């Protein structure tokens, strides 16, 4: 709590301290997962690999 209110502390440290206080006091916001995804894990992984390779295609290819 002291870091959060210390004007001499770096802003990033103050934000991190405030986040920690809020998470502990109010709890983290719930995280929801859409279990009805229309894209398969394989398609998502292919998109991810293409992005890593520098290809910016957002659509999976159906090359098999």
PDB file of N, CA, C and O in Angstrom:
ATOM      1  N   UNK A   1       0.826  -1.178   0.000  1.00  0.00           N
ATOM      2  CA  UNK A   1       0.000   0.000   0.000  1.00  0.00           C
ATOM      3  C   UNK A   1       0.884   1.260   0.000  1.00  0.00           C
ATOM      4  O   UNK A   1       0.507   2.280  -0.577  1.00  0.00           O
ATOM      5  N   UNK A   2       2.047   1.189   0.641  1.00  0.00           N
ATOM      6  CA  UNK A   2       2.930   2.357   0.702  1.00  0.00           C
ATOM      7  C   UNK A   2       3.457   2.729  -0.674  1.00  0.00           C
ATOM      8  O   UNK A   2       3.550   3.912  -1.001  1.00  0.00           O
ATOM      9  N   UNK A   3       3.801   1.740  -1.481  1.00  0.00           N
ATOM     10  CA  UNK A   3       4.326   2.007  -2.818  1.00  0.00           C
ATOM     11  C   UNK A   3       3.250   2.681  -3.662  1.00  0.00           C
ATOM     12  O   UNK A   3       3.547   3.593  -4.434  1.00  0.00           O
ATOM     13  N   UNK A   4       2.029   2.247  -3.524  1.00  0.00           N
ATOM     14  CA  UNK A   4       0.924   2.772  -4.315  1.00  0.00           C
ATOM     15  C   UNK A   4       0.739   4.275  -4.099  1.00  0.00           C
ATOM     16  O   UNK A   4       0.401   5.000  -5.035  1.00  0.00           O
ATOM     17  N   UNK A   5       0.956   4.739  -2.882  1.00  0.00           N
ATOM     18  CA  UNK A   5       0.734   6.149  -2.562  1.00  0.00           C
ATOM     19  C   UNK A   5       2.016   6.975  -2.552  1.00  0.00           C
ATOM     20  O   UNK A   5       1.970   8.180  -2.301  1.00  0.00           O
ATOM     21  N   UNK A   6       3.156   6.346  -2.821  1.00  0.00           N
ATOM     22  CA  UNK A   6       4.446   7.042  -2.814  1.00  0.00           C
ATOM     23  C   UNK A   6       4.644   7.768  -4.148  1.00  0.00           C
ATOM     24  O   UNK A   6       4.845   7.130  -5.182  1.00  0.00           O
ATOM     25  N   UNK A   7       4.588   9.106  -4.121  1.00  0.00           N
ATOM     26  CA  UNK A   7       4.751   9.910  -5.327  1.00  0.00           C
ATOM     27  C   UNK A   7       6.122   9.782  -5.951  1.00  0.00           C
ATOM     28  O   UNK A   7       6.288  10.087  -7.132  1.00  0.00           O
ATOM     29  N   UNK A   8       7.126   9.332  -5.180  1.00  0.00           N
ATOM     30  CA  UNK A   8       8.483   9.189  -5.697  1.00  0.00           C
ATOM     31  C   UNK A   8       8.705   7.827  -6.361  1.00  0.00           C
ATOM     32  O   UNK A   8       9.711   7.623  -7.040  1.00  0.00           O
ATOM     33  N   UNK A   9       7.775   6.906  -6.167  1.00  0.00           N
ATOM     34  CA  UNK A   9       7.908   5.571  -6.757  1.00  0.00           C
ATOM     35  C   UNK A   9       7.607   5.654  -8.254  1.00  0.00           C
ATOM     36  O   UNK A   9       6.799   6.481  -8.676  1.00  0.00           O
ATOM     37  N   UNK A  10       8.244   4.811  -9.052  1.00  0.00           N
ATOM     38  CA  UNK A  10       7.956   4.800 -10.492  1.00  0.00           C
ATOM     39  C   UNK A  10       6.477   4.491 -10.749  1.00  0.00           C
ATOM     40  O   UNK A  10       5.872   3.693 -10.032  1.00  0.00           O
ATOM     41  N   UNK A  11       5.903   5.122 -11.768  1.00  0.00           N
ATOM     42  CA  UNK A  11       4.476   4.874 -12.054  1.00  0.00           C
ATOM     43  C   UNK A  11       4.144   3.393 -12.247  1.00  0.00           C
ATOM     44  O   UNK A  11       3.088   2.937 -11.808  1.00  0.00           O
ATOM     45  N   UNK A  12       5.033   2.638 -12.898  1.00  0.00           N
ATOM     46  CA  UNK A  12       4.748   1.214 -13.112  1.00  0.00           C
ATOM     47  C   UNK A  12       4.652   0.466 -11.785  1.00  0.00           C
ATOM     48  O   UNK A  12       3.828  -0.436 -11.641  1.00  0.00           O
ATOM     49  N   UNK A  13       5.480   0.830 -10.827  1.00  0.00           N
ATOM     50  CA  UNK A  13       5.432   0.187  -9.510  1.00  0.00           C
ATOM     51  C   UNK A  13       4.150   0.566  -8.776  1.00  0.00           C
ATOM     52  O   UNK A  13       3.559  -0.260  -8.081  1.00  0.00           O
ATOM     53  N   UNK A  14       3.725   1.813  -8.933  1.00  0.00           N
ATOM     54  CA  UNK A  14       2.493   2.266  -8.283  1.00  0.00           C
ATOM     55  C   UNK A  14       1.278   1.552  -8.859  1.00  0.00           C
ATOM     56  O   UNK A  14       0.372   1.161  -8.123  1.00  0.00           O
ATOM     57  N   UNK A  15       1.261   1.383 -10.185  1.00  0.00           N
ATOM     58  CA  UNK A  15       0.148   0.683 -10.829  1.00  0.00           C
ATOM     59  C   UNK A  15       0.136  -0.785 -10.405  1.00  0.00           C
ATOM     60  O   UNK A  15      -0.922  -1.341 -10.109  1.00  0.00           O
ATOM     61  N   UNK A  16       1.303  -1.405 -10.378  1.00  0.00           N
ATOM     62  CA  UNK A  16       1.389  -2.813  -9.965  1.00  0.00           C
ATOM     63  C   UNK A  16       0.905  -2.979  -8.523  1.00  0.00           C
ATOM     64  O   UNK A  16       0.206  -3.942  -8.208  1.00  0.00           O
ATOM     65  N   UNK A  17       1.272  -2.051  -7.661  1.00  0.00           N
ATOM     66  CA  UNK A  17       0.836  -2.117  -6.261  1.00  0.00           C
ATOM     67  C   UNK A  17      -0.673  -1.934  -6.155  1.00  0.00           C
ATOM     68  O   UNK A  17      -1.334  -2.646  -5.399  1.00  0.00           O
ATOM     69  N   UNK A  18      -1.216  -0.991  -6.904  1.00  0.00           N
ATOM     70  CA  UNK A  18      -2.663  -0.759  -6.873  1.00  0.00           C
ATOM     71  C   UNK A  18      -3.415  -1.975  -7.400  1.00  0.00           C
ATOM     72  O   UNK A  18      -4.447  -2.356  -6.848  1.00  0.00           O
ATOM     73  N   UNK A  19      -2.905  -2.579  -8.461  1.00  0.00           N
ATOM     74  CA  UNK A  19      -3.527  -3.776  -9.025  1.00  0.00           C
ATOM     75  C   UNK A  19      -3.529  -4.912  -8.009  1.00  0.00           C
ATOM     76  O   UNK A  19      -4.526  -5.619  -7.861  1.00  0.00           O
ATOM     77  N   UNK A  20      -2.410  -5.083  -7.311  1.00  0.00           N
ATOM     78  CA  UNK A  20      -2.319  -6.144  -6.301  1.00  0.00           C
ATOM     79  C   UNK A  20      -3.317  -5.912  -5.178  1.00  0.00           C
ATOM     80  O   UNK A  20      -3.960  -6.853  -4.714  1.00  0.00           O
ATOM     81  N   UNK A  21      -3.450  -4.662  -4.737  1.00  0.00           N
ATOM     82  CA  UNK A  21      -4.393  -4.343  -3.661  1.00  0.00           C
ATOM     83  C   UNK A  21      -5.823  -4.625  -4.118  1.00  0.00           C
ATOM     84  O   UNK A  21      -6.605  -5.223  -3.380  1.00  0.00           O
ATOM     85  N   UNK A  22      -6.166  -4.195  -5.334  1.00  0.00           N
ATOM     86  CA  UNK A  22      -7.524  -4.423  -5.835  1.00  0.00           C
ATOM     87  C   UNK A  22      -7.806  -5.908  -6.025  1.00  0.00           C
ATOM     88  O   UNK A  22      -8.891  -6.379  -5.687  1.00  0.00           O
ATOM     89  N   UNK A  23      -6.842  -6.648  -6.563  1.00  0.00           N
ATOM     90  CA  UNK A  23      -7.027  -8.088  -6.763  1.00  0.00           C
ATOM     91  C   UNK A  23      -7.254  -8.802  -5.441  1.00  0.00           C
ATOM     92  O   UNK A  23      -8.071  -9.720  -5.361  1.00  0.00           O
ATOM     93  N   UNK A  24      -6.548  -8.395  -4.420  1.00  0.00           N
ATOM     94  CA  UNK A  24      -6.691  -9.060  -3.119  1.00  0.00           C
ATOM     95  C   UNK A  24      -7.965  -8.622  -2.400  1.00  0.00           C
ATOM     96  O   UNK A  24      -8.610  -9.420  -1.718  1.00  0.00           O
ATOM     97  N   UNK A  25      -8.321  -7.348  -2.559  1.00  0.00           N
ATOM     98  CA  UNK A  25      -9.490  -6.823  -1.851  1.00  0.00           C
ATOM     99  C   UNK A  25     -10.809  -7.153  -2.523  1.00  0.00           C
ATOM    100  O   UNK A  25     -11.781  -7.488  -1.845  1.00  0.00           O
ATOM    101  N   UNK A  26     -10.859  -7.062  -3.838  1.00  0.00           N
ATOM    102  CA  UNK A  26     -12.107  -7.257  -4.576  1.00  0.00           C
ATOM    103  C   UNK A  26     -12.119  -8.550  -5.375  1.00  0.00           C
ATOM    104  O   UNK A  26     -13.170  -8.974  -5.855  1.00  0.00           O
ATOM    105  N   UNK A  27     -10.976  -9.168  -5.518  1.00  0.00           N
ATOM    106  CA  UNK A  27     -10.887 -10.388  -6.331  1.00  0.00           C
ATOM    107  C   UNK A  27     -10.715 -10.031  -7.798  1.00  0.00           C
ATOM    108  O   UNK A  27     -11.121  -8.958  -8.245  1.00  0.00           O
ATOM    109  N   UNK A  28     -10.126 -10.918  -8.514  1.00  0.00           N
ATOM    110  CA  UNK A  28      -9.922 -10.684  -9.941  1.00  0.00           C
ATOM    111  C   UNK A  28     -11.246 -10.808 -10.679  1.00  0.00           C
ATOM    112  O   UNK A  28     -12.159 -11.513 -10.249  1.00  0.00           O
ATOM    113  N   UNK A  29     -11.323 -10.104 -11.797  1.00  0.00           N
ATOM    114  CA  UNK A  29     -12.519 -10.198 -12.630  1.00  0.00           C
ATOM    115  C   UNK A  29     -12.619 -11.619 -13.182  1.00  0.00           C
ATOM    116  O   UNK A  29     -11.603 -12.228 -13.517  1.00  0.00           O
ATOM    117  N   UNK A  30     -13.828 -12.143 -13.277  1.00  0.00           N
ATOM    118  CA  UNK A  30     -13.974 -13.502 -13.809  1.00  0.00           C
ATOM    119  C   UNK A  30     -13.531 -13.564 -15.266  1.00  0.00           C
ATOM    120  O   UNK A  30     -13.748 -12.628 -16.036  1.00  0.00           O
ATOM    121  N   UNK A  31     -12.913 -14.672 -15.628  1.00  0.00           N
ATOM    122  CA  UNK A  31     -12.471 -14.895 -16.993  1.00  0.00           C
ATOM    123  C   UNK A  31     -13.415 -15.915 -17.613  1.00  0.00           C
ATOM    124  O   UNK A  31     -13.612 -17.003 -17.073  1.00  0.00           O
ATOM    125  N   UNK A  32     -13.991 -15.557 -18.739  1.00  0.00           N
ATOM    126  CA  UNK A  32     -14.927 -16.443 -19.403  1.00  0.00           C
ATOM    127  C   UNK A  32     -14.290 -17.061 -20.636  1.00  0.00           C
ATOM    128  O   UNK A  32     -13.516 -16.416 -21.343  1.00  0.00           O
ATOM    129  N   UNK A  33     -14.621 -18.304 -20.877  1.00  0.00           N
ATOM    130  CA  UNK A  33     -14.124 -19.023 -22.048  1.00  0.00           C
ATOM    131  C   UNK A  33     -15.326 -19.440 -22.880  1.00  0.00           C
ATOM    132  O   UNK A  33     -16.253 -20.079 -22.382  1.00  0.00           O
ATOM    133  N   UNK A  34     -15.298 -19.069 -24.153  1.00  0.00           N
ATOM    134  CA  UNK A  34     -16.373 -19.455 -25.059  1.00  0.00           C
ATOM    135  C   UNK A  34     -16.161 -20.911 -25.466  1.00  0.00           C
ATOM    136  O   UNK A  34     -15.253 -21.219 -26.237  1.00  0.00           O
ATOM    137  N   UNK A  35     -16.984 -21.785 -24.955  1.00  0.00           N
ATOM    138  CA  UNK A  35     -16.824 -23.207 -25.224  1.00  0.00           C
ATOM    139  C   UNK A  35     -17.478 -23.617 -26.543  1.00  0.00           C
ATOM    140  O   UNK A  35     -17.410 -24.784 -26.930  1.00  0.00           O
ATOM    141  N   UNK A  36     -18.109 -22.668 -27.234  1.00  0.00           N
ATOM    142  CA  UNK A  36     -18.753 -22.961 -28.504  1.00  0.00           C
ATOM    143  C   UNK A  36     -17.964 -22.323 -29.640  1.00  0.00           C
ATOM    144  O   UNK A  36     -18.543 -21.721 -30.545  1.00  0.00           O
ATOM    145  N   UNK A  37     -16.672 -22.453 -29.592  1.00  0.00           N
ATOM    146  CA  UNK A  37     -15.808 -21.849 -30.606  1.00  0.00           C
ATOM    147  C   UNK A  37     -16.077 -22.479 -31.967  1.00  0.00           C
ATOM    148  O   UNK A  37     -16.287 -23.687 -32.085  1.00  0.00           O
ATOM    149  N   UNK A  38     -16.067 -21.624 -32.994  1.00  0.00           N
ATOM    150  CA  UNK A  38     -16.346 -22.129 -34.336  1.00  0.00           C
ATOM    151  C   UNK A  38     -15.061 -22.448 -35.094  1.00  0.00           C
ATOM    152  O   UNK A  38     -15.115 -22.952 -36.216  1.00  0.00           O
ATOM    153  N   UNK A  39     -13.916 -22.161 -34.500  1.00  0.00           N
ATOM    154  CA  UNK A  39     -12.632 -22.437 -35.136  1.00  0.00           C
ATOM    155  C   UNK A  39     -11.926 -23.496 -34.305  1.00  0.00           C
ATOM    156  O   UNK A  39     -11.915 -23.424 -33.076  1.00  0.00           O
ATOM    157  N   UNK A  40     -11.346 -24.464 -34.963  1.00  0.00           N
ATOM    158  CA  UNK A  40     -10.688 -25.541 -34.240  1.00  0.00           C
ATOM    159  C   UNK A  40      -9.333 -25.088 -33.705  1.00  0.00           C
ATOM    160  O   UNK A  40      -8.772 -24.086 -34.148  1.00  0.00           O
ATOM    161  N   UNK A  41      -8.832 -25.839 -32.759  1.00  0.00           N
ATOM    162  CA  UNK A  41      -7.508 -25.551 -32.214  1.00  0.00           C
ATOM    163  C   UNK A  41      -6.461 -25.622 -33.312  1.00  0.00           C
ATOM    164  O   UNK A  41      -5.530 -24.817 -33.338  1.00  0.00           O
ATOM    165  N   UNK A  42      -6.606 -26.574 -34.214  1.00  0.00           N
ATOM    166  CA  UNK A  42      -5.647 -26.730 -35.316  1.00  0.00           C
ATOM    167  C   UNK A  42      -5.619 -25.483 -36.183  1.00  0.00           C
ATOM    168  O   UNK A  42      -4.545 -25.019 -36.565  1.00  0.00           O
ATOM    169  N   UNK A  43      -6.792 -24.934 -36.499  1.00  0.00           N
ATOM    170  CA  UNK A  43      -6.872 -23.713 -37.298  1.00  0.00           C
ATOM    171  C   UNK A  43      -6.226 -22.541 -36.561  1.00  0.00           C
ATOM    172  O   UNK A  43      -5.469 -21.771 -37.152  1.00  0.00           O
ATOM    173  N   UNK A  44      -6.523 -22.412 -35.285  1.00  0.00           N
ATOM    174  CA  UNK A  44      -5.942 -21.326 -34.490  1.00  0.00           C
ATOM    175  C   UNK A  44      -4.429 -21.453 -34.423  1.00  0.00           C
ATOM    176  O   UNK A  44      -3.713 -20.456 -34.512  1.00  0.00           O
ATOM    177  N   UNK A  45      -3.943 -22.682 -34.266  1.00  0.00           N
ATOM    178  CA  UNK A  45      -2.502 -22.899 -34.193  1.00  0.00           C
ATOM    179  C   UNK A  45      -1.846 -22.538 -35.524  1.00  0.00           C
ATOM    180  O   UNK A  45      -0.769 -21.944 -35.545  1.00  0.00           O
ATOM    181  N   UNK A  46      -2.491 -22.894 -36.631  1.00  0.00           N
ATOM    182  CA  UNK A  46      -1.951 -22.555 -37.954  1.00  0.00           C
ATOM    183  C   UNK A  46      -1.874 -21.039 -38.131  1.00  0.00           C
ATOM    184  O   UNK A  46      -0.885 -20.527 -38.657  1.00  0.00           O
ATOM    185  N   UNK A  47      -2.896 -20.326 -37.700  1.00  0.00           N
ATOM    186  CA  UNK A  47      -2.885 -18.866 -37.767  1.00  0.00           C
ATOM    187  C   UNK A  47      -1.726 -18.316 -36.943  1.00  0.00           C
ATOM    188  O   UNK A  47      -1.013 -17.417 -37.389  1.00  0.00           O
ATOM    189  N   UNK A  48      -1.542 -18.852 -35.754  1.00  0.00           N
ATOM    190  CA  UNK A  48      -0.458 -18.423 -34.872  1.00  0.00           C
ATOM    191  C   UNK A  48       0.901 -18.635 -35.524  1.00  0.00           C
ATOM    192  O   UNK A  48       1.749 -17.743 -35.500  1.00  0.00           O
ATOM    193  N   UNK A  49       1.110 -19.813 -36.106  1.00  0.00           N
ATOM    194  CA  UNK A  49       2.386 -20.130 -36.754  1.00  0.00           C
ATOM    195  C   UNK A  49       2.618 -19.203 -37.940  1.00  0.00           C
ATOM    196  O   UNK A  49       3.735 -18.728 -38.142  1.00  0.00           O
ATOM    197  N   UNK A  50       1.586 -18.942 -38.722  1.00  0.00           N
ATOM    198  CA  UNK A  50       1.721 -18.027 -39.863  1.00  0.00           C
ATOM    199  C   UNK A  50       2.105 -16.625 -39.406  1.00  0.00           C
ATOM    200  O   UNK A  50       2.922 -15.959 -40.041  1.00  0.00           O
ATOM    201  N   UNK A  51       1.517 -16.187 -38.315  1.00  0.00           N
ATOM    202  CA  UNK A  51       1.863 -14.858 -37.792  1.00  0.00           C
ATOM    203  C   UNK A  51       3.321 -14.825 -37.346  1.00  0.00           C
ATOM    204  O   UNK A  51       4.022 -13.840 -37.582  1.00  0.00           O
ATOM    205  N   UNK A  52       3.776 -15.892 -36.706  1.00  0.00           N
ATOM    206  CA  UNK A  52       5.177 -15.959 -36.300  1.00  0.00           C
ATOM    207  C   UNK A  52       6.103 -15.937 -37.508  1.00  0.00           C
ATOM    208  O   UNK A  52       7.195 -15.371 -37.452  1.00  0.00           O
ATOM    209  N   UNK A  53       5.665 -16.552 -38.595  1.00  0.00           N
ATOM    210  CA  UNK A  53       6.480 -16.632 -39.810  1.00  0.00           C
ATOM    211  C   UNK A  53       6.406 -15.349 -40.632  1.00  0.00           C
ATOM    212  O   UNK A  53       7.082 -15.224 -41.653  1.00  0.00           O
ATOM    213  N   UNK A  54       5.585 -14.394 -40.189  1.00  0.00           N
ATOM    214  CA  UNK A  54       5.494 -13.128 -40.903  1.00  0.00           C
ATOM    215  C   UNK A  54       4.384 -13.076 -41.921  1.00  0.00           C
ATOM    216  O   UNK A  54       4.239 -12.077 -42.624  1.00  0.00           O
ATOM    217  N   UNK A  55       3.604 -14.117 -42.016  1.00  0.00           N
ATOM    218  CA  UNK A  55       2.443 -14.114 -42.895  1.00  0.00           C
ATOM    219  C   UNK A  55       1.256 -13.655 -42.073  1.00  0.00           C
ATOM    220  O   UNK A  55       1.003 -14.190 -40.993  1.00  0.00           O
ATOM    221  N   UNK A  56       0.536 -12.682 -42.567  1.00  0.00           N
ATOM    222  CA  UNK A  56      -0.536 -12.084 -41.767  1.00  0.00           C
ATOM    223  C   UNK A  56      -1.917 -12.536 -42.192  1.00  0.00           C
ATOM    224  O   UNK A  56      -2.886 -11.793 -42.035  1.00  0.00           O
ATOM    225  N   UNK A  57      -2.023 -13.719 -42.716  1.00  0.00           N
ATOM    226  CA  UNK A  57      -3.326 -14.250 -43.101  1.00  0.00           C
ATOM    227  C   UNK A  57      -4.130 -14.564 -41.846  1.00  0.00           C
ATOM    228  O   UNK A  57      -3.633 -15.232 -40.939  1.00  0.00           O
ATOM    229  N   UNK A  58      -5.369 -14.086 -41.789  1.00  0.00           N
ATOM    230  CA  UNK A  58      -6.221 -14.353 -40.641  1.00  0.00           C
ATOM    231  C   UNK A  58      -7.119 -15.558 -40.889  1.00  0.00           C
ATOM    232  O   UNK A  58      -7.830 -16.007 -39.990  1.00  0.00           O
ATOM    233  N   UNK A  59      -7.083 -16.075 -42.102  1.00  0.00           N
ATOM    234  CA  UNK A  59      -7.919 -17.215 -42.443  1.00  0.00           C
ATOM    235  C   UNK A  59      -7.056 -18.469 -42.555  1.00  0.00           C
ATOM    236  O   UNK A  59      -6.002 -18.435 -43.191  1.00  0.00           O
ATOM    237  N   UNK A  60      -7.478 -19.551 -41.960  1.00  0.00           N
ATOM    238  CA  UNK A  60      -6.725 -20.803 -42.123  1.00  0.00           C
ATOM    239  C   UNK A  60      -6.894 -21.325 -43.540  1.00  0.00           C
ATOM    240  O   UNK A  60      -7.931 -21.121 -44.172  1.00  0.00           O
ATOM    241  N   UNK A  61      -5.877 -21.992 -44.022  1.00  0.00           N
ATOM    242  CA  UNK A  61      -5.984 -22.605 -45.341  1.00  0.00           C
ATOM    243  C   UNK A  61      -6.475 -24.029 -45.172  1.00  0.00           C
ATOM    244  O   UNK A  61      -6.282 -24.634 -44.118  1.00  0.00           O
ATOM    245  N   UNK A  62      -7.094 -24.554 -46.179  1.00  0.00           N
ATOM    246  CA  UNK A  62      -7.594 -25.927 -46.121  1.00  0.00           C
ATOM    247  C   UNK A  62      -6.759 -26.836 -46.998  1.00  0.00           C
ATOM    248  O   UNK A  62      -7.292 -27.720 -47.668  1.00  0.00           O
ATOM    249  N   UNK A  63      -5.447 -26.622 -46.998  1.00  0.00           N
ATOM    250  CA  UNK A  63      -4.534 -27.428 -47.782  1.00  0.00           C
ATOM    251  C   UNK A  63      -4.216 -28.702 -47.019  1.00  0.00           C
ATOM    252  O   UNK A  63      -3.591 -28.645 -45.961  1.00  0.00           O
ATOM    253  N   UNK A  64      -4.621 -29.813 -47.521  1.00  0.00           N
ATOM    254  CA  UNK A  64      -4.351 -31.080 -46.828  1.00  0.00           C
ATOM    255  C   UNK A  64      -3.790 -32.083 -47.773  1.00  0.00           C
ATOM    256  O   UNK A  64      -3.499 -33.211 -47.375  1.00  0.00           O
TER     257      UNK A  64
END
